[in-house]
Amino acid sequence: MAQKVIFTNEVAQALEQFIAEFHPHSTMILVDTNTRDAVLPRLTAQSELLRSLPVIVTPAGDVNKNIESLTAIWTAMQQSGANRHSMLINLGGGMVTDMGGFAAATFKRGIKFINVPTTLLSAVDAAVGGKTGINFNGLKNEVGAFAPAQAVLISTAFLSTLPDTEILSGYAEMLKHGLIDSPEHYAQLIDFDPTEGSPEHLLTLLERSVKVKERIVLEDPFEHGIRRALNLGHTVGHAFESLAMRRNRPVPHGYAVAWGCIVELILSHMQLGFPSAVLHGFADYVGTHYGALPITCDDYPELLELMHHDKKNTGSDINFTLLKNIGEIYIDRTCDEDSIASALDIFRDMLHI
């Protein structure tokens, strides 16, 4: 099912219209502790209807995207009298839209939900495409389901509440979309600093980025083929993210993806001849804006073990999406551990780790 993706800064009005259109038995709002304080009051101040809805609050942070938090959401929905004709509004970043979507997809075998992403990352990544889930046993998004929202409301109205790290985290996914889309799109992105450029220009770039993802998801909703293009940077990126979580020093998702893209573009150069100049330009941009994850060769066995857990793998192979050039995508490419270790060596050299 195609999701309705609406770009609007009149979020409260749009939500009222969707509630009238879907006419649910009851509606609840899910927030985390951050969006409860920074965003919910701004939204409910504009709508008496939204002020009247029950609010479910979950602890903020990706470390809380777990079975305990999910159980608490189910319990709150049950206690509010929700039934299979109810609806959940997920107001928050990727953690809220991922876990709220999974809660809605599984409660009473599935109820309607609307995503209102409040971070750049959730607008461009988590809120569009129907992927929902939680982390489990220290692994990112280990348990989940494909479940499209009835609607996704994308706005820049809440981005002013975010620190630069959150803006950059979302922008990494936009850079990835540029890499898999076209040289012209990528050039627009690599020439822009999202922490200093105008919000209007950022919204224009965001709209184009979301449309790239929408087009791919509509073509391959259950990730049997070309949708795996969206995994660029994620096989290594999720390993970086999981390693940081194990160290109790978590990193933003987009930072891990940016670093993962460097490693996977190095593998692309090794396997497919991806242009060296583009690779070095991308690595320079990432190094300047995102810094580096402190790793040594002693971390390689653990990183490889984490990559073996990636859901895209079949058998004992580690599966990647690689590029021959910007926009020239090769899915289901496997690399041996020695090649990955060599790419990690080059990654550390490029970022001066």
PyMOL commands that set and color helices and strands:
alter all, ss='L'
color gray80, all
select helices_A, chain A and resi 11-22+33-38+40-44+48-51+62-64+67-79+94-109+120-126+159-161+164-181+183-190+199-219+226-231+234-246+253-272+276-290+297-308+337-350
alter helices_A, ss='H'
color red, helices_A
select strands_A, chain A and resi 4-7+27-32+55-58+87-92+112-117+131-136+139-146+151-154+318-325+328-335
alter strands_A, ss='S'
color yellow, strands_A
deselect
rebuild
show_as cartoon
